[in-house]
Amino acid sequence: RLDSIFNPALSSGDIAYGAFWKAFVRNASDPTTANSKIAWHGTSPIWEEGHATLSYSSPVALDFHDGRIQDVSITGNLNLNSFLNNFAGEKLTLIVRGDASSRNFNFPGGWVWVGNAEPASLAANKTARFVFESTGTTDADIVVTYTVEA
C-alpha cells in the first residue's frame, strides 16, 4: 500500500510526494482488475491495464495507455494509425486474430521493423503478434517485432 510507504505524518517516504500518492491511489479505479499497475506515461502516473480487448475499426487506434497487452479480432484489413501517448520506454503487445479471409496490413511510415520485414497481410484464420517498443515520441521511435502463427 503506497499510503503507508509515502506517509508524511509518519515521516516515511518522500514528504513532498506523500500526499500526492495518497490522493492518487485512493482516487484511482480498482487496481486489482485486469492485472493493472501504476505506470508512468511521460510525467503522469496512471493505472495501466494488463490486458485490453479492442473493438475492430478501420483504422485501429493504438494507445499505450490502453494496456500492456491489447487484443483485436479483425473482420477487415488492419490499418494502424500513429500511437497515442507515445513516450520513451513504452512497450505494448498487440495480438491480432484473423477471420476466415486473408487481410491486408497498412502501417504508418517510419516504424523500425526488426527480425522480419514489415508484413503485408495476415492469412485466413491466423493469429499474429506485434511487439511495439518506443524510444521517443515519433513514429521513427517505434521499434516493432512481428511473429505469426505457423
Secondary structure, DSSP 8 states (H G I E B T S, - for coil): -HHHHS-GGGT-S-HHHHHHHHHHHHHS--TTGGG-EEEEETTEEEEE-SEEEE---SSB--BGGG-SEEEEE-SS-EEB---BS--TT-EEEEEEE--SS-EEEE--TT-EEESS----EE-TT-EEEEEEEESSSSGGGEEEEEEE--
